[in-house]
Amino acid sequence: MFDRNSEHRRGGGGYDGEEAQQAFWRPRGEALPPPLDDGVARELALIKLGATEQHHAELLDVCELFKATVVDETPDAVIVQVAGTGSFVLAFIRALERFGVLEGARSGSVALPRVSADAGAATPAP
């Protein structure tokens, strides 16, 4: 879940103004990914948006631009998912702000070391 306390969503306590915006997009307990030259790091985000028919086509265009997918759709809300680097996910979330973000969750970075050139020459098991 984005680092935004539930009291703030209900209108009481929490952050004010710009500080609230900054905290909303920061994943809780985000660990530093390995250096990109040593591995491949990705992050997943699920974002719930208020559904409006007049902006539906524009929302799908933004999703297509970021290779995001709609994973759930009701008359009241749409949930989309996107995967990529942390900065790519953040750019997608910012592009969705004009549609009215209701809620969101980010996975944080998941990484694996890169495959070396020598690893491809491994001998098969008997």
Backbone torsions as a table, in degrees:
resi	resn	phi	psi	omega
1	MET	NA	144.4	176.2
2	PHE	-60.6	149.7	-176.5
3	ASP	-75.3	77.8	179.2
4	ARG	-145.1	118.4	-173.1
5	ASN	-71.7	155.4	-174.9
6	SER	-68.0	-27.8	177.3
7	GLU	-62.8	-38.0	-179.4
8	HIS	-64.3	-38.7	179.9
9	ARG	-65.0	-29.7	178.9
10	ARG	-88.4	-0.5	175.1
11	GLY	98.6	-2.7	179.8
12	GLY	-114.0	148.4	174.7
13	GLY	56.7	-167.2	175.9
14	GLY	81.3	-153.1	-175.2
15	TYR	-88.2	163.5	175.8
16	ASP	-121.6	144.5	170.1
17	GLY	53.6	-128.6	-174.9
18	GLU	-61.9	-35.7	178.8
19	GLU	-61.2	-36.3	178.1
20	ALA	-66.2	-42.3	178.8
21	GLN	-62.1	-44.9	-179.6
22	GLN	-61.4	-46.3	-176.6
23	ALA	-68.7	-31.2	-177.9
24	PHE	-60.8	-37.3	-174.2
25	TRP	-92.4	-3.7	-177.6
26	ARG	-91.1	119.1	178.0
27	PRO	-63.6	145.7	176.9
28	ARG	-69.3	140.1	174.4
29	GLY	55.4	35.8	-176.4
30	GLU	-66.6	122.2	177.4
31	ALA	-87.6	151.8	178.2
32	LEU	-74.1	131.5	178.2
33	PRO	-73.5	161.9	176.4
34	PRO	-66.1	159.1	177.1
35	PRO	-55.5	139.0	-174.3
36	LEU	-63.3	-23.9	178.3
37	ASP	-76.0	-13.5	179.3
38	ASP	-101.4	-12.4	-176.2
39	GLY	-166.5	179.5	178.1
40	VAL	-115.4	123.3	-178.4
41	ALA	-118.4	138.7	177.7
42	ARG	-138.7	162.2	-179.5
43	GLU	-140.4	148.7	178.2
44	LEU	-115.9	141.6	175.1
45	ALA	-135.1	141.4	171.4
46	LEU	-116.3	128.4	-176.9
47	ILE	-128.1	127.4	177.2
48	LYS	-98.9	129.8	-178.4
49	LEU	-122.9	149.4	172.3
50	GLY	-68.1	134.6	-177.0
51	ALA	-91.1	127.0	172.0
52	THR	-133.2	134.2	-176.9
53	GLU	-63.6	-34.9	-175.9
54	GLN	-70.6	-21.1	-179.9
55	HIS	-107.3	3.2	-175.2
56	HIS	-60.9	-46.6	-178.7
57	ALA	-64.2	-39.9	178.7
58	GLU	-65.5	-40.1	177.6
59	LEU	-61.2	-43.9	178.9
60	LEU	-64.1	-34.3	176.3
61	ASP	-64.0	-44.1	178.3
62	VAL	-63.2	-43.2	177.8
63	CYS	-60.3	-42.6	179.7
64	GLU	-64.4	-40.3	179.6
65	LEU	-60.2	-38.2	-178.8
66	PHE	-97.4	7.8	-177.6
67	LYS	54.8	37.9	176.8
68	ALA	-92.9	160.7	-179.5
69	THR	-127.1	149.1	173.3
70	VAL	-84.3	121.4	-177.2
71	VAL	-105.7	-16.0	177.4
72	ASP	-156.5	140.9	-178.0
73	GLU	-144.8	127.6	174.9
74	THR	-128.6	172.0	177.5
75	PRO	-61.9	-23.6	-176.4
76	ASP	-99.6	-24.6	-172.9
77	ALA	-152.5	159.7	176.6
78	VAL	-130.4	137.0	173.9
79	ILE	-114.1	127.6	179.0
80	VAL	-118.6	154.1	177.2
81	GLN	-126.3	146.8	176.8
82	VAL	-143.7	148.0	176.5
83	ALA	-131.7	144.7	179.1
84	GLY	166.1	-166.2	176.6
85	THR	-66.4	162.4	179.9
86	GLY	-57.2	-40.5	-180.0
87	SER	-69.9	-33.9	177.9
88	PHE	-66.1	-44.2	178.8
89	VAL	-62.8	-43.1	179.2
90	LEU	-63.7	-40.7	177.3
91	ALA	-61.7	-40.4	178.1
92	PHE	-64.3	-45.1	179.6
93	ILE	-60.3	-43.6	179.0
94	ARG	-64.2	-35.0	178.0
95	ALA	-67.8	-24.9	-179.7
96	LEU	-86.2	-12.6	-175.2
97	GLU	-53.8	-35.8	-177.6
98	ARG	-68.9	-14.4	179.0
99	PHE	-90.9	-7.7	179.1
100	GLY	88.7	80.9	178.8
101	VAL	-71.8	124.4	179.2
102	LEU	-93.1	-38.2	-174.3
103	GLU	-163.9	159.0	177.7
104	GLY	-162.3	161.9	177.1
105	ALA	-144.4	137.2	176.8
106	ARG	-121.0	142.2	-176.9
107	SER	-78.7	-24.6	-167.4
108	GLY	83.9	173.2	-174.9
109	SER	-75.2	138.8	172.0
110	VAL	-123.3	132.0	-172.5
111	ALA	-139.9	155.9	172.6
112	LEU	-136.5	150.0	175.9
113	PRO	-68.2	152.1	177.7
114	ARG	-66.2	154.8	174.8
115	VAL	-80.4	127.3	178.7
116	SER	-83.3	162.6	179.5
117	ALA	-64.1	-32.8	179.8
118	ASP	-70.4	-28.0	-177.6
119	ALA	-65.2	-27.4	-179.4
120	GLY	-71.0	-19.1	-177.1
121	ALA	-96.2	16.6	-178.4
122	ALA	-64.3	145.7	179.6
123	THR	-81.4	143.4	-179.8
124	PRO	-70.5	152.5	178.3
125	ALA	-71.0	145.5	-179.1
126	PRO	-68.5	NA	NA
